[in-house]
Structure formats: C-alpha cells, structure tokens
Amino acid sequence: MAVGNSTPRGKAAPDWVNVSDMEFWAGPYEDRARAFERLRTEWPLPYYPEPVSPLPAGPGFWAVTRHADVVEVSRRPEEFCSGQGATHIPDFPTAFAEFFGSMIEMDDPRHHRLRRIVSRTFTPRMIKKFEQDVEKAAARIVGEVADRGECDFVTDVAARLPLKVICDMMGIPEKDYDFVLDRTNTIIGIADPEYVPEDADHITVLLTAGGELANLLTELGTYRIGHPADDVISALVNANIDGEQLTAEELASFFILLVVAGNETTRNAISHGLRLLTDNPDQRALWLSDFERHAPTAVEEIVRLASPVVWMRRTATRDTELAGQAISEGDKLLMYYWSANRDAAVFPDPDRFDITRDPNPHVGYGGPGPHFCLGAHLARREITVMFRELLGRLPNIRVAGEPQRLRSSFINGVKHLPCAF
C-alpha cells in the first residue's frame, strides 16, 4: 500500500528489505534498484536498526530514499547537522570523526572557515595547471595499456588517474603513490577482507592508516613552509586568508579527505562508466559520433547512475518534521543518494543510461547546501578527459568479465574490472 506524506509510519521499517544488512549491498544491482524503488513508493522514510560494527550500536536511523527529501535535508543544515557524524552510522568521538572527515564532519561556522581557506588557495592559475596535468596523465595511462589488449580497468586505468592528479596537486612524490593508494583502500575498504582481514582490530587498522597518511602530509607540509613549490600544500601552509590559516591537524585531516574522497569516488565513477558504455552500445556510438558535444551530459549521467557515494548521514538538532514524518532531536538520517538518483519522480525512465539526459539534477556530488562537493569541477574534468582518451584511442574498449565489488554500503565501489580492447 502506498503511503502519502500525511501518513507517518513511526519508527519502523518493512520486513522485505533491510538496508542495514551488508548482504543486501553485496547482492545484484537490479535487486537493490527494485528494493529502493519499492521503498520510495511504499515506505519512503523507513527506520532501521544500526548495522553491526566494532562500536556499540545506536538507536537506529531514518533511511531517506526520495530525491525531494534528500534535497530537503541538504537544504536545512541548521536542523540536520553534519557535526555529529556524516560518513559513519555509529557515533564516533568528535576528534576521530573530524580526523577522517575534515570539513564534511563539521557545521558552520567551523565548516565555513575551513572551506573558505581551502577554496581560496585554488587560484585560476593553479586550476589551469591541474587541468593540463589531468590531460597529460590520462594520455600516459591509456598509452601504457594500449598495446596490451586487456587489463584490469580499475587498477591499471581508473584508479591511476585521480591518484596521480591528487598526489601531484598536493606535491606528493611519485614514489609515495602506492603508499597513498594502499592506505586509502584500507580506509574505504575497512569491511572488505581483500583490504582488511576479518579478524583484525578494525579501529586500530583505521587509525594506523589515517595516521600514516597524516604523517606523510605533516612532514611534507613542514618542509614546504621553508621550501614552497607550485602545489596545494605549499599554498595551504603559507596561506593567510583574512588573517587565518590551517593548523597542522586541519591540514593533515584535509589531505585524508582529499585523497580518500577524491581518489575513490572518481575512480569508481570511471569504472561504472565503462560498464555503462559496454551495456549500452547505442550510447557509446552516440558519444563517439561527437564526443565534445555529448561529454557534459554524458559525464553527469555516469555520475548519476554510478552514485559513487551511496549515502551521507545527518543528525536532527531539534524536533522537526520531514515529508510529514515527525523527526526527534538526535535522530540520525541517512540520505541515500543512490536511491535519490533513481527517483522516477525526477528522472524519467530512471534506470536507462541516456547520455543526452537534460536536465539532470542528480545528487551524485551531494545535495544543495554548504556540503556540496568542493571537488566536483575537478571530478568532472577527470572523467571527461579519461573517456576522451579511452574512446579516442581504444574506441572498442569494453568490460570483459564480472566486476569484483567493494564490500561496503557507503561507497559503490569496484575493486577489479577485466576489460578488453
């Protein structure tokens, strides 16, 4: 039975799908899509118990499944805050959360201060340099696999571009690329046995990986104070924006956010993009017919259907209401971007990959409001340039086997993807 906005369900969830169960996320994409379609129609704000984790379970969370409701939560940061947790369902200590999440785990005015300092260091000259670097990096990466006929698309192509761009941006030397990639895989793949053994102390592993990334950045930042170069680290450690600059702790935390968020999300968008082009040869042919014309809308459609970040959390700061449902102060809400981006109320024929889709108000970079992704422009650039190289030099590149997916409900990740060309 469909439920209207004026018929609150209370704190309950249907018995036909449990989004707290990791096995649900490991199942076929088609099953996931059908489950969320049914939730959006019949039970758009279910209340689920928190998943099993090394930390004590909290009371539960509201699953926000509809596009309109995700947008509404995003637009009301005073009532639905990020500072009590954004990237995790259990309640972490504030210092722990901010260490791994930087500004996305903060509310204004602290969030605004940090974002202002960071964004002001990305000057037009620096942005232009990075865009040129993206083109060179993509050409080199594709060139290195072009004669092989097959490869692991994730490890050999998709993961390498954002890793190189971000490391070069920050001034991390090439000898440390693999170190950075390994630690970011550990942080994002904490629940995946390929990256972290199931019997490991997950909190210790997480803290160790984050600490090692922070140490790398802190050492480089200290050096750049006296030896500045043409990179973001130099700009940040020597910046003075309206009399303020980042502390060493803020700088290290921002680096962790940048390498984890910037690397993982873009590489997964590129990986899902190849899958979408393989499964939809008509759309590949259309894009090949005029790459530049279709690139802007094609990239947005890839991000919509990939939805690399599945959800973000918010916490109610007061008693309020969402879509006719009473929300109590302290309640947790998970905004399911993956579901919102398939909402038929906003996207006609939502499961269809259409590179000409316009308008395309997806929330793949987050909803409107203060936490919209700071790196959205760079991500779009990387995806565009990589597919320009791929389709220009390897126009018949295609997925050649089943993807190995990341065990996660948070990141829609692909670990390995065989391809042929």
Secondary structure, DSSP 8 states (H G I E B T S, - for coil): ----TT----S---TT--TT-HHHHHS-HHHHHHHHHHHHHH-SS-EE-----SS---S-EEEE-SHHHHHHHHT-TTTEESTT-SS-SS---HHHHHHHHGGGG--TTHHHHHHHHHHHT--HHHHHHHHHHHHHHHHHHHHHHTTTSEEEHIIIIITHHHHHHHHHHHT--GGGHHHHHHHHHHHHTTT-TTTS-TTS-HHHHHHHHHHHHHHHHHHHHHHHHHS--SSHHHHHHT--BTTB---HHHHHHHHHHHHHHHHHHHHHHHHHHHHHHHH-HHHHHHHHHSHHHHHHHHHHHHHHHH-SB-EEEEEESSSEEETTEEE-TT-EEEEEHHHHTT-TTTSSSTTS--TT--S----TT--SSTTS-TTHHHHHHHHHHHHHHHHHH-TT-EE-S--EE-S-SSB--EEE-EEE-
